[in-house]
Amino acid sequence: MNVFNRIVVILLALVVLIVTVVVVIVPEPSFNLLRAVFQWAQENTQSYMGSPDRYWFMAARVIVGGAIVLVGLIVLWLELRRPRRKVIRVQKMAGGETNIAIESISQRVAYNIDQLPEVIKVTPRISGRSRGVNIDLQLETSPEIDVPMKTEEVLQVTKDVVEGRMGLKLGKVTINIKHAPYPSE
């Protein structure tokens, strides 16, 4: 969204600069041109409203106007929404405040789970909520694991890292397991 914002602001600034320069240098022809454009638009609108195709014209106005309003509202919402937090506040601090970067939590959880036997790859997605840290784990494991046992082991390591070592409150943990392919013989 940052790149889009910059492009829009640059284009708007260029348009405003060009229009301002033209109006300052030649004000009378600029206003005459603007008046002629609006007169042309008014005449064509009146001719369409009197023609048999006026319902198509009204429908096109509603569709085009609605699309412009919808795009404007979406851009406005994207501009005003709060960005996702990149840090999570530690719950167990007395007398002070400590924030931990979500990326740090992700790295630490991934490192500790990756140390488990039969875990090939782990990709955590961390989201901070008021009631705790929610973690979505994507695990790739060897094909012959005992799934309930490995799930319990991963949950225990995650809880130990997040609550025990980092001082955060663990919320919901979701584990998605994907087995690696069997070795070809």
Secondary structure, DSSP 8 states (H G I E B T S, - for coil): -HHHHHHHHHHHHHHHHHHHHHHHHSHHHHHHHHHHHHHHHHHHHHHHHHSTTHHHHHHHHHHHHHHHHHHHHHHHHHHHS----SEEE-TT-SSS--EEEHHHHHHHHHHHHHTSTTEEEEEEEEEEETTEEEEEEEEEE-TT--HHHHHHHHHHHHHIIIIIIT---EEEEEEEEEE------
